[in-house]
Each structure stands twice: as structure tokens, then as C-alpha cells.
């Protein structure tokens, strides 16, 4: 069996990732100052009620999808990562998942 360089493989996968796609769920990051400047320069366009409701529904679906994905990640983590059976926060879930993947990768590298 061939030895896999986990770091090289991860770099290769991430290099093919579409970070600028239209289906980004992260939104645009901007500072509060830039938002204040934008409001001063152009008048705020009122969104129709129907469009606002559709946008709200999309946001609800996005948040449900995110919550479900985090729940699935938590199911894969060993119980040792959850203290006193309390649910992990989003950031804890992501950090512990990264740590767990690194530990598993290390075990795999040792066995190859």
C-alpha cells in the first residue's frame, strides 16, 4: 500500500475548492465602518415584502442545514471531546473535529 502525504493531499483538495462561487454560505465580510459609509453614499432601497420573506426562508434553511451538519460532526466525535455531556458550541465542534482528524491522520501515517 502506498504512503499518503496527508498535508499534500489536503493542500491539493483545497486548491480545487471554489472559494468564490455564488453558492457561498459565509456571506461578505465587511467592517462596520464600511457599512456606515455605504449607507451615507446611496439611499437604502426598500425590498418588497415577498422578496424579504423569500430571503428570510432561504436564511432559515441555510441555518437549519448548518445546524444539521454540525450535529452530524458531533456524532462522529468520540465522547471524550464533550465535557459533562454538554453540547459543544459551533466553534468547539469545528476545532475538535480538526484535532480529531489530525489524530486519525497521525495514526494512519504510523501504520503505513
C-alpha positions as CSV (number, residue, x, y, z in Angstrom):
1,X,0.0,0.0,0.0
2,X,1.4,3.4,-1.0
3,X,2.1,6.0,1.7
4,X,-0.2,9.1,1.6
5,X,1.1,12.5,2.4
6,X,-1.9,13.9,4.2
7,X,-0.7,17.5,4.1
8,X,-0.1,17.4,0.4
9,X,-3.4,15.7,-0.2
10,X,-5.3,18.3,1.9
11,X,-3.5,21.1,0.0
12,X,-4.4,19.6,-3.3
13,X,-8.1,19.2,-2.3
14,X,-8.2,22.8,-1.0
15,X,-6.6,24.2,-4.2
16,X,-9.6,22.8,-6.2
17,X,-12.1,24.3,-3.8
18,X,-14.3,27.1,-5.3
19,X,-13.9,29.8,-2.7
20,X,-15.5,32.5,-4.8
21,X,-18.6,30.6,-6.0
22,X,-22.1,32.0,-6.0
23,X,-23.2,29.4,-3.5
24,X,-21.1,30.8,-0.7
25,X,-22.8,30.4,2.7
26,X,-20.3,32.6,4.5
27,X,-21.5,36.0,3.2
28,X,-19.4,39.1,2.6
29,X,-17.2,40.2,5.4
30,X,-17.2,44.0,5.9
31,X,-16.3,46.3,8.7
32,X,-19.0,48.4,10.5
33,X,-17.2,51.5,9.2
34,X,-17.6,50.5,5.6
35,X,-21.3,49.7,6.1
36,X,-21.8,53.2,7.6
37,X,-20.1,54.8,4.6
38,X,-22.2,52.8,2.1
39,X,-25.4,53.9,3.8
40,X,-24.3,57.6,3.5
41,X,-23.5,57.3,-0.2
42,X,-26.6,55.6,-1.6
43,X,-30.2,55.6,-0.4
44,X,-31.5,52.3,1.0
45,X,-33.7,50.6,-1.5
46,X,-36.8,49.0,0.2
47,X,-37.1,45.3,-0.6
48,X,-40.6,44.1,-1.4
49,X,-42.3,42.0,1.3
50,X,-42.4,39.0,-0.9
51,X,-38.6,39.2,-1.6
52,X,-37.9,39.7,2.1
53,X,-40.0,36.7,3.0
54,X,-38.2,34.5,0.4
55,X,-34.8,35.7,1.7
56,X,-35.8,35.0,5.3
57,X,-36.9,31.5,4.3
58,X,-33.6,30.9,2.5
59,X,-31.7,32.0,5.6
60,X,-33.7,29.7,7.8
61,X,-33.0,26.8,5.5
62,X,-29.3,27.7,5.5
63,X,-29.2,27.8,9.3
64,X,-31.0,24.5,9.6
65,X,-28.6,23.0,7.1
66,X,-25.6,24.3,9.1
67,X,-27.1,23.0,12.4
68,X,-27.7,19.6,10.9
69,X,-24.1,19.5,9.5
70,X,-22.7,20.4,13.0
71,X,-24.9,17.8,14.6
72,X,-23.6,15.1,12.3
73,X,-20.0,16.2,13.0
74,X,-20.7,15.9,16.8
75,X,-21.9,12.3,16.3
76,X,-18.5,11.4,14.8
77,X,-16.5,12.8,17.6
78,X,-15.6,10.5,20.5
79,X,-17.4,11.2,23.8
80,X,-14.1,12.4,25.3
81,X,-14.5,15.7,23.4
82,X,-17.7,16.5,25.1
83,X,-17.3,17.6,28.7
84,X,-20.0,16.6,31.2
85,X,-22.3,15.6,28.3
86,X,-22.9,19.3,27.5
87,X,-23.5,20.1,23.8
88,X,-20.5,21.6,22.0
89,X,-20.6,25.1,20.6
90,X,-20.2,25.5,16.9
91,X,-16.6,26.7,17.2
92,X,-15.7,23.8,19.6
93,X,-17.2,21.3,17.2
94,X,-15.1,22.6,14.4
95,X,-11.9,22.8,16.4
96,X,-12.3,19.4,17.9
97,X,-13.2,17.9,14.5
98,X,-9.9,19.3,13.1
99,X,-8.0,18.0,16.1
100,X,-9.6,14.5,15.7
101,X,-8.9,14.4,12.0
102,X,-5.2,15.3,12.7
103,X,-5.1,12.5,15.3
104,X,-6.6,10.0,12.9
105,X,-4.2,11.1,10.2
106,X,-1.3,10.6,12.6
107,X,-2.4,7.1,13.4
108,X,-2.8,6.3,9.7
109,X,0.7,7.6,8.9
110,X,2.2,5.5,11.7
111,X,0.5,2.3,10.3
112,X,1.6,2.8,6.7
